[in-house]
Amino acid sequence: MFKFTGNQQLTIKTTFTLLDYIHKRSVRIITLNNLIIFIIFFLFTSSLYSNNLQKETTQSSKSFKLYDSIGDKNKPDLKKYGFTFVRSIPANQLWPPDNTDKSKPDLVWIKKFAELLPSNLSILNLDIEHWQLNNQPKTDTNRNIDYLISIADTIRKKRPDLNIGYYSLLPIIDYNNVVSSNQGKLSQWRTENKYLSKLSNHVDTIYPSLYTFNTNRTDWKKYAVKNIKEAREYGKPVIAFLWPQYHGSNLLLRHDHIDKEYWRTQLETVYEYADGVIIWTPWGKEQSEWDSNSGWWKATLEFIEKHQLNK
């Protein structure tokens, strides 16, 4: 059922109050002045109501995508909640099993890899983190950019239907300088990110990583918003990675689950600024056990219901 907002209720109530006033004052005769006042006010309130309704409709119909990359043991099928399953491809799958040298791409292997991808696969997120893209000579950065481009282009030739992107390479991760608001460092960060536009031209989606390093919610939100806005500069859809556990670099909180309200803040921030979210948790030996009663999952279900993302 449609519900009026507070502004709309106030507008309607005010309109009827004015109508009642005019009626009482004009039982004997409706003056021309009263009629003019009513017409002007009615046109104004109608316009206000229309604008509010249009704004609400736009907000509720925002296209926001949910992706499941959760590695928890005994996790149920999350499709009924509006999730699409996606699995990041780790670097070790992009080289032959017996090849320990990953200093440059093996394009012959990449072609075979692309040919073996499932035909119903639509999203390919590649996780290659060992090729540095900043804080080094430009020749090294250019070489690594070229390597990444060659992998994406080789896969695209075999599978032009795929939506291809790299995990966490665009923009460059720089938590400390972003939250410190060091203008000199921020300017350098933006310059480095802009230089990576040549790589962004060869992907379809930008996947910033917005993981949680500590309990400071203000700093996390500052970090997240600036990263998403920076990702927007590439002119591609932005799908953020979130992890409902603390990052492994925090030795005190490593892999502890984030509390419900902190997680809710993260989901709402990404909803406001990005085009979707990939919820990720570790696979393999660092897997957690699925818990439907966990605070982060309850917050996720409430978030889905609030924004009607499972419709």
C-alpha positions as CSV (number, residue, x, y, z in Angstrom):
1,M,0.0,0.0,0.0
2,F,1.2,3.5,-0.8
3,K,2.1,5.7,2.2
4,F,2.3,9.4,2.2
5,T,5.5,10.9,3.6
6,G,5.5,13.5,6.3
7,N,5.9,16.4,3.8
8,Q,3.0,15.0,1.7
9,Q,0.8,14.6,4.7
10,L,1.5,18.1,5.8
11,T,0.8,19.4,2.3
12,I,-2.6,17.7,2.1
13,K,-3.6,18.7,5.7
14,T,-2.7,22.3,5.0
15,T,-4.7,22.3,1.7
16,F,-7.8,21.0,3.4
17,T,-7.4,23.4,6.3
18,L,-7.3,26.3,3.8
19,L,-10.4,24.9,2.0
20,D,-12.2,24.7,5.3
21,Y,-11.2,28.3,6.2
22,I,-12.4,29.6,2.8
23,H,-15.7,27.6,3.1
24,K,-16.4,29.1,6.5
25,R,-15.6,32.6,5.4
26,S,-17.6,32.3,2.2
27,V,-20.8,30.6,3.3
28,R,-22.6,33.7,2.2
29,I,-20.4,34.7,-0.7
30,I,-17.0,33.5,-2.1
31,T,-15.1,36.6,-2.9
32,L,-12.8,36.9,-5.8
33,N,-9.8,37.4,-3.6
34,N,-10.4,34.2,-1.7
35,L,-10.8,32.3,-4.9
36,I,-7.5,33.7,-6.3
37,I,-5.6,32.8,-3.1
38,F,-7.0,29.3,-3.2
39,I,-6.0,28.7,-6.8
40,I,-2.5,30.0,-6.2
41,F,-2.0,27.9,-3.1
42,F,-3.5,24.8,-4.7
43,L,-1.2,25.0,-7.7
44,F,1.8,25.4,-5.4
45,T,0.9,22.5,-3.1
46,S,0.1,20.3,-6.1
47,S,3.6,21.0,-7.5
48,L,5.2,20.2,-4.2
49,Y,3.3,17.0,-3.8
50,S,4.2,15.9,-7.4
51,N,7.9,16.7,-6.9
52,N,8.0,14.7,-3.6
53,L,6.2,11.7,-5.2
54,Q,8.6,11.7,-8.1
55,K,11.6,11.9,-5.8
56,E,10.3,9.0,-3.7
57,T,9.6,6.9,-6.8
58,T,13.1,7.5,-8.1
59,Q,14.7,6.6,-4.8
60,S,12.7,3.4,-4.4
61,S,13.4,2.3,-8.0
62,K,17.2,2.7,-7.8
63,S,19.0,-0.1,-9.5
64,F,21.4,-1.6,-7.0
65,K,22.8,-5.1,-7.4
66,L,23.6,-7.7,-4.7
67,Y,26.3,-10.2,-5.3
68,D,27.2,-13.2,-3.2
69,S,30.8,-14.2,-2.9
70,I,30.5,-15.6,0.6
71,G,32.7,-18.5,1.4
72,D,31.1,-19.6,4.6
73,K,30.6,-23.3,5.2
74,N,27.0,-24.5,4.9
75,K,25.8,-21.2,3.4
76,P,22.3,-21.5,2.0
77,D,21.3,-20.5,-1.5
78,L,20.9,-16.7,-1.3
79,K,19.1,-16.2,-4.6
80,K,15.8,-15.8,-2.9
81,Y,17.1,-12.7,-1.2
82,G,18.1,-11.1,-4.5
83,F,21.7,-12.2,-4.7
84,T,23.6,-13.2,-7.8
85,F,26.5,-15.6,-7.1
86,V,29.9,-14.4,-8.3
87,R,33.3,-15.8,-7.5
88,S,36.5,-13.8,-7.8
89,I,39.2,-15.7,-9.8
90,P,42.4,-15.8,-7.8
91,A,45.8,-15.3,-9.5
92,N,46.8,-19.0,-9.1
93,Q,44.1,-20.0,-11.6
94,L,45.4,-17.6,-14.2
95,W,48.7,-19.5,-14.5
96,P,49.4,-23.2,-15.1
97,P,49.5,-25.2,-11.8
98,D,53.2,-26.0,-12.3
99,N,54.2,-22.5,-13.1
100,T,55.7,-20.7,-10.1
101,D,56.8,-17.7,-12.1
102,K,54.0,-15.1,-12.2
103,S,56.1,-12.2,-13.1
104,K,54.4,-11.9,-16.5
105,P,51.2,-13.3,-18.0
106,D,50.9,-16.6,-19.7
107,L,48.5,-15.7,-22.5
108,V,48.4,-19.2,-24.0
109,W,47.1,-20.4,-20.6
110,I,44.7,-17.4,-20.4
111,K,43.2,-18.4,-23.7
112,K,42.6,-22.0,-22.5
113,F,41.2,-20.5,-19.2
114,A,38.7,-18.4,-21.2
115,E,37.6,-21.3,-23.3
116,L,36.8,-23.4,-20.2
117,L,34.7,-20.8,-18.5
118,P,31.0,-21.8,-18.0
119,S,28.8,-20.6,-20.9
120,N,26.3,-19.1,-18.5
121,L,28.9,-17.0,-16.7
122,S,28.3,-13.3,-17.1
123,I,30.6,-11.6,-14.6
124,L,34.3,-12.2,-14.4
125,N,36.2,-10.6,-11.5
126,L,39.9,-11.1,-11.6
127,D,42.0,-11.0,-8.4
128,I,45.6,-10.2,-9.3
129,E,47.4,-8.4,-6.5
130,H,51.1,-8.9,-7.0
131,W,51.6,-6.3,-9.8
132,Q,52.1,-3.0,-8.1
133,L,50.6,0.1,-9.8
134,N,52.1,2.9,-7.7
135,N,55.2,4.0,-5.6
136,Q,57.6,2.7,-8.2
137,P,59.2,3.9,-11.4
138,K,56.8,4.7,-14.2
139,T,58.4,2.0,-16.4
140,D,57.4,-0.7,-13.9
141,T,53.9,0.7,-13.6
142,N,53.4,0.8,-17.3
143,R,54.7,-2.7,-17.7
144,N,52.2,-4.0,-15.1
145,I,49.3,-2.0,-16.7
146,D,50.2,-3.6,-20.0
147,Y,50.2,-7.1,-18.4
148,L,46.7,-6.5,-16.9
149,I,45.4,-5.1,-20.2
150,S,46.7,-8.1,-22.1
151,I,44.9,-10.5,-19.8
152,A,41.6,-8.7,-20.0
153,D,41.8,-8.3,-23.8
154,T,42.8,-12.0,-24.3
155,I,39.8,-13.2,-22.3
156,R,37.5,-10.7,-24.1
157,K,38.5,-12.0,-27.5
158,K,37.3,-15.5,-26.4
159,R,34.3,-14.3,-24.4
160,P,33.1,-10.9,-25.6
161,D,29.9,-11.5,-23.6
162,L,31.6,-11.3,-20.2
163,N,31.6,-8.3,-17.9
164,I,35.2,-8.1,-16.9
165,G,36.9,-6.2,-14.0
166,Y,39.8,-6.4,-11.5
167,Y,39.3,-6.6,-7.8
168,S,40.7,-3.6,-5.9
169,L,43.1,-2.2,-8.5
170,L,41.0,0.8,-9.4
171,P,41.3,3.1,-7.5
172,I,44.6,2.4,-5.6
173,I,44.0,1.4,-2.0
174,D,45.3,4.1,0.4
175,Y,43.4,4.1,3.6
176,N,45.7,6.2,5.8
177,N,46.2,9.1,3.4
178,V,42.5,9.2,2.6
179,V,41.3,9.3,6.2
180,S,44.0,11.8,7.3
181,S,42.8,14.3,4.7
182,N,46.4,15.1,3.8
183,Q,45.8,17.3,0.8
184,G,49.2,16.7,-0.7
185,K,48.9,13.0,-0.4
186,L,45.3,13.1,-1.7
187,S,46.4,15.0,-4.7
188,Q,49.1,12.5,-5.5
189,W,46.6,9.7,-5.0
190,R,44.2,11.2,-7.5
191,T,47.0,11.8,-10.0
192,E,48.0,8.1,-9.7
193,N,44.4,7.0,-10.1
194,K,44.0,9.2,-13.2
195,Y,47.1,7.6,-14.7
196,L,45.4,4.2,-14.5
197,S,42.6,5.3,-16.8
198,K,44.4,3.4,-19.6
199,L,43.6,0.2,-17.6
200,S,40.1,1.3,-16.9
201,N,39.4,1.6,-20.6
202,H,39.8,-2.2,-20.9
203,V,37.4,-3.3,-18.1
204,D,33.6,-3.0,-17.8
205,T,33.2,-2.5,-14.0
206,I,35.2,-1.0,-11.2
207,Y,35.5,-3.0,-8.0
208,P,36.9,-1.0,-5.1
209,S,37.7,-2.9,-1.9
210,L,36.2,-1.2,1.2
211,Y,37.2,-3.7,3.9
212,T,37.2,-2.8,7.6
213,F,40.6,-2.2,9.3
214,N,39.4,-0.9,12.7
215,T,36.4,0.1,14.7
216,N,36.4,3.8,13.7
217,R,33.2,4.2,11.7
218,T,33.7,7.8,10.8
219,D,37.1,7.0,9.2
220,W,35.7,4.0,7.4
221,K,32.9,6.1,5.9
222,K,35.3,8.8,4.8
223,Y,37.5,6.1,3.2
224,A,34.6,4.5,1.5
225,V,32.9,7.6,0.1
226,K,36.2,9.0,-1.3
227,N,37.1,5.7,-2.9
228,I,33.7,5.3,-4.5
229,K,33.8,8.9,-5.8
230,E,37.2,8.3,-7.1
231,A,36.1,5.1,-8.8
232,R,33.3,7.0,-10.4
233,E,35.9,9.1,-12.3
234,Y,36.5,6.1,-14.6
235,G,33.0,6.4,-16.0
236,K,32.1,2.8,-15.3
237,P,29.6,1.0,-13.0
238,V,31.0,0.7,-9.4
239,I,30.5,-2.4,-7.4
240,A,32.1,-2.3,-4.0
241,F,33.5,-5.3,-2.1
242,L,32.5,-5.5,1.5
243,W,33.6,-8.1,4.1
244,P,31.5,-8.5,7.3
245,Q,34.7,-9.3,9.3
246,Y,37.6,-7.2,10.4
247,H,40.6,-7.4,8.0
248,G,43.4,-9.8,8.8
249,S,45.9,-6.9,9.2
250,N,44.2,-6.0,12.5
251,L,45.8,-8.6,14.8
252,L,43.5,-7.9,17.7
253,L,40.2,-8.1,15.8
254,R,41.3,-10.3,12.9
255,H,38.3,-12.0,11.3
256,D,35.9,-11.0,14.2
257,H,32.5,-10.2,12.8
258,I,31.5,-6.5,12.5
259,D,28.6,-5.6,14.8
260,K,25.2,-5.1,13.3
261,E,25.0,-1.3,13.3
262,Y,28.5,-0.9,11.8
263,W,27.6,-3.3,9.1
264,R,24.4,-1.5,8.4
265,T,26.3,1.8,8.0
266,Q,28.5,0.1,5.5
267,L,25.6,-1.3,3.4
268,E,23.8,2.1,3.4
269,T,26.9,4.0,2.5
270,V,27.6,1.7,-0.5
271,Y,23.9,1.9,-1.5
272,E,24.0,5.7,-1.5
273,Y,27.2,6.0,-3.6
274,A,27.8,2.8,-5.6
275,D,25.8,0.7,-8.1
276,G,26.0,-2.6,-6.1
277,V,27.9,-4.6,-3.5
278,I,29.7,-7.9,-3.5
279,I,29.7,-9.4,0.0
280,W,32.8,-11.5,0.4
281,T,34.1,-13.8,3.1
282,P,37.2,-16.1,3.0
283,W,37.1,-19.4,1.2
284,G,39.3,-22.4,1.9
285,K,41.1,-23.0,5.2
286,E,40.0,-19.6,6.6
287,Q,36.3,-20.2,6.0
288,S,33.8,-19.3,8.8
289,E,30.7,-21.3,9.6
290,W,27.5,-19.8,8.3
291,D,25.3,-18.3,11.0
292,S,21.8,-17.1,10.1
293,N,21.4,-15.4,13.5
294,S,24.6,-13.3,13.2
295,G,24.1,-9.5,13.5
296,W,25.6,-8.7,10.2
297,W,23.2,-11.1,8.3
298,K,20.2,-9.7,10.2
299,A,21.3,-6.2,9.2
300,T,21.7,-7.4,5.6
301,L,18.1,-8.8,5.5
302,E,16.7,-5.6,6.9
303,F,18.7,-3.6,4.3
304,I,17.3,-5.8,1.5
305,E,13.7,-5.4,2.8
306,K,14.1,-1.6,3.3
307,H,15.2,-1.0,-0.3
308,Q,13.1,-3.9,-1.8
309,L,16.1,-5.5,-3.4
310,N,14.7,-8.9,-3.5
311,K,11.7,-7.9,-5.7
